[in-house]
Amino acid sequence: MITLSGVHKSFDGNAVLRGVDLRVESGTSMVIIGGSGTGKSVMLKCILGLVEPDAGTIELDGRDVHQGDRDAFLARFGMLFQGGALFDSLPVWQNVAFRLLRGPLKRPRDEARAIAVEKLRRVGLKPEVADKLPAELSGGMQKRVGLARAIAAEPEIIFFDEPTTGLDPIMAGVINDLIREIVTEMGATAMTITHDMSSVRAIADDVAMLHDGMIKWSGPVAKMDAAPDPFLQQFIHGRAEGPIEAVR
């Protein structure tokens, strides 16, 4: 469904992506791992067309992501942001229904609210949460509101940016289980950025290791532990010694 071929991107002479090749099959969950500053977020921005590569191609269903109707293209995506990125001045239901209250996906207000309440229920939040403000919720509840917003418009593709950052291990497990269940139920294609190896094992069908702007290894999650790649093994086991230099 998503194909990157020889993608390069630099900022002010600093090469971030150095020839990324990656395929994400329709209906699968791809998890991108790698250290901070390796280009994971830039790669997602390139796929979304928010950043244009210096070289290479990115295709969605065989069509260049930088061509065609942008609104129709973006309507196919949902996004769970790392920090939640909720609008603090809007009640929870309006956060969840944000895309349904404006733009090409606009629905009547009552219908948008009903959809928001149902999506909140799907992520384990009660209807009374709908009228609260984000500041009245715990971090785990805010993350679930963000997940409800990501799926509110029934997207074909969902991006998850560090979905368990800042959560305790139990809540992280809850979010991982929800992501796996929802992606499977919707038949969506998912791409996740994470440093959390428990998340990788919980939600991935396939894994790609990005280091120094290139994919060092990619394959099924079931083959990850036995893969011989030294970059991958150092990262997944958190070893200080190896080809990846730790910043001291």
Beta strands, then each sheet from edge to edge (+ up, - down):
strand 1: 2-11
strand 2: 14-24
strand 3: 29-33
strand 4: 55-60
strand 5: 63-64
strand 6: 77-80
strand 7: 157-161
strand 8: 189-193
strand 9: 206-211
strand 10: 214-220
sheet 1: 2+ 1- 4+ 5-
sheet 2: 6+ 7+ 8+ 3+ 9+ 10-
end
